[in-house]
Amino acid sequence: MDLLISFIPVVVMIVAIVGFKMRGDIAGCIGWVLTVIIAFAIFNTSLEVSLLATLKGALASMAITGMGFFALLQITFMQETGALARAIVAIKTLAASDKPTQIMLLNVVMGTGLVSVGATPAIILPPIMLGLGYSIGMSIALPCIGYDSLCTFAMLAAPVVALTDILAGAGFTVNGAAPTVAYCAQYFTNYLPVITPCIAFSMLFMCGGAKLLKEGIIPALITGFGMGGTAWVISRIGFGVVLTGVMSAAVTFCIMFVYMKIRKIPLVDRSCLSEEDLEVEKTMPLWKALSPWALLIFFCVITNFVGPLYDLLYKGPLEMRIILWPGDSGQPMRVFWQAYFWVLVSTLLGSLIIKPKAGAWGTILKKWNKRWLPPTLSSIVYFCIAYVMMFSAYAPDPANGGAWAMVDPSKNIISLWANSAAAAFGWFYPIANGFLGLLAGFVTGSEASTVALFAKYNLISAELLGLNPIVVIASGGVAAGLASVVTPVKLQQAAASLDAVGEEGAVLRTVLPYAVVLVTVSVILSQIFAVTITV
C-alpha cells in the first residue's frame, strides 16, 4: 500500500499535464504539495525535514534552473536584435534540399555539441526550427529528443562524473581501485550504437511518418552510428571523456559531409533563400549574430580546461557550499563556474558587439519577463519533489549532534521503489530499474539527478541479486536521459522560447509513446549487459 501511495504525486502530475492540459509548473506545484503531505502522513517525515529538503532541492536545481533562466534572456536578446533571424537565414541553407539530413544535423549533431558544453538546445534550437518552417510541436519535440542518447555527456559529462564520485564515496572498487570516469562511461556508451539510431528513426517518423523515415534512413544511420560509435570508442580510449559530445558531433558532421558530397547534396544551398531572407542577411555579419554563442562556448571551454582557472572557480572559497543542517554534506553552488553565469556574461558582452538600438533593452526585458517564470518554476519544483522523496523517513538524530539519519529504510520513498523493484523482478531488476529511471527523469528533468537519487540503492540491490551494479545504475541513467523528451521542465523551457507555454501538454501526448518504446529498447539491452558483462 505504501508503494502505491508513493506514486500518487507522479500519477497526478502526468494526468494533469496529459489529460487536463495543465501547465507543467502548476502540475509540479500540486505534485510537491501532495509529496509533502504523503511524506508526513505515510512516510513519517516531519514538515521541517520536508521543507529543508525542498530548499536543498531548489539549490541543487540551480545548475539547470539558472541555465534556463539566462538562456531565455539570451535567446530573447538575439530575437529582438535580429541576431537570431540572421542566424536562422544561415542555418536555413544547411542541407536545405534534404530534410532528413537537416533534422539530423541540427537536432542531433548540433544539439549534442551544444548540451555537452553546458548550453541548452531545448531553448536555443526551437526558435530556429520554427523559423525553418517546422510546426510548433515539432519545433519543441525534435530539439528535446535529439541529444537524448548522449545525455550522459551533457554539461561536460556531469552524470558520469557524478556517478564516479558516488561510487568512490561508497567504497566501490574495481580491481582494488576506485572506478575512473572513462571506466564508468563505458557502461553508458554500450547502449549508444543501438539507442542513437533508434532516436534518429523516431525523430523522422515523428516528423513525417513512414515516408520521411524511408527517405532519411541513410542519414539517420550515419547520425546514429556516428554519434554512438564515436562515443563508444572515446570511452575505450579513455581520453577526453568529458568532451565526448563535442567530439562525437564533430566526427558525425565529417561523415555526414562525405555522404552529402557523394549524394551531391549541397551543404550550403542558397537557392532556398527568399528576398526577405536576403534582406535579413544584409542587416549584420554572421559572425556578429553568432557572437553570444561563440563567447559562451569559449568561456565554457576555458573554465573547464584551463587548470588554475578551473581550480579557482570549482574548488576552494568560490565553491560556495551551502550547508542546511548538521551533518549535511552541503550543496556547492559554484556560481562563477556554472554555465548559466557565462550565458549571462556572453549575452552582455555580445550586446557590446551587436549594439542593440536605443530602447531595445526595455523591450527585451519586458518580453523575457513574460517568459521566464513558468519554466523556472518547473525546473525548481520538480527537483524539490525529488529531494523530498530522497529525504523521506529522515529525522535529526540528537545523539549525533542533530545530523539527519534515515529512521526506517522501508519508509524512504526512493529506497522503497528500488527495493520493491528488486524484490518483484529479481534477476530482471535492470528492466524495472530502467522504467524507474524514466519516472525519475520525468520528475527531475535531469539524468545526473536521477543517478544521484538511485545510485546508492541500485548498488545495494544489485550486489544482493548478484548483478553488475554499474550496469544496473546505467540502466536507470540511460532511461532518464531518454526521458528528456517527456519531462515537463525541458518541454516548458522549449515552449517558453517560442512564447507557446501550455503547448507542452500536447507535445507530451505526442512523444510519450516514443519515449516508452526507446526505454523498452534500453532496458532489454540492460538485461543483456547485466548478464554478460562482469565488473
Disulfide bonds with the S-S distance in Angstrom:
none
